[in-house]
Amino acid sequence: MVLTAAVLHAVWNLAAKRVSGDGFAFVWWYNLFSVVLWLPVGLAMLWQGGFAQLGTLVWAALVSGVIHIVYQLSLQTGYAKADLNVVYPVARGVGPLLSMIVAVLVLGERPGVQGLVGGVVILAGIAVITTGAGASASRTGGTGAQGRMRSGLAWGAFTGAAIAGYTLWDDHSMASLGLLPVPYFVMCCVWQTLLMTPALPRATGHRPLVPVLRRNWWQVLVVAAASPLAYILVLQAMRTTDVSLVAPARETSIVIGALLGWLLFKEARPGRRLLGAAVVLTGIALIVA
């Protein structure tokens, strides 16, 4: 389940990367389609499990939905301003790193020497990804590559912070509140759609929404189907398998995404960025082992 989720995660991020402009409207459309596709499944599972947890489900999903909106919009902005091979591994690396820091400072957990080494390795992997292109741009006198690299690092880090936020909250919702994964995620999508709707006119400059769907209909469908499925598989796996096995296997999406980004988008310096992605993955494995 987790390896399937890793592939699905990389695939839907590739689809999102192919969208140019219209980021807010695109995110709204795929959230809406996620509700359409997954609401019947969520209601069926909620019916089987009983509606006793509905009140808790609604407010817990509201918190997660707000954080997911920040995540989705920052990720889409990063893809518009920088390469996938920078934004994606930085975001996926910073998320677990910040989760560990919060666990130490707020929750009182002690990761041990191996966890701390893992955090340092993640930072080293991000440095491998980001330093090469900057040096190359300086030698050639170009500033465009440096600007895209800085944007990718900044938006990737911001996206990673959002990942850490929803990861910690969703873990609380699954482990402490005992919520069902599918109804919970569907309710998140409902909240995301509802909360974004009033801001659509301002965010889109009052431009019509249908043309955005016509231009990007297959990307909307891919993200609407694959993104919830990938995360639901991870949530379900965590209910039956140790997180020390689930987490590192999930983050194989970093290498998959970096490889596919190079193959499909012909992004520069694939060797260095793949190496950096692998180093980030190693650091994550050390944290959760």
Secondary structure, 3 states (H helix, E strand, C coil): CHHHHHHHHHHHHHHHHCCCCCHHHHHHHHHHHHHHHHHHHHHHHHHHHCCCCHHHHHHHHHHHHHHHHHHHHHHHHHHHHCCHHHHHHHHHHHHHHHHHHHHHHCCCCCCHHHHHHHHHHHHHHHHHHHHHHHHHHHHHCCCHHHHHHHHHHHHHHHHHHHHHHHHHHHHHHHHCCCCCHHHHHHHHHHHHHHHHHHHHHHHHCCCCCHHHHHHCHHHHHHHHHHHHHHHHHHHHHHHHCCHHHHHHHHCCHHHHHHHHHHHHHCCCCHHHHHHHHHHHHHHHHHHHC
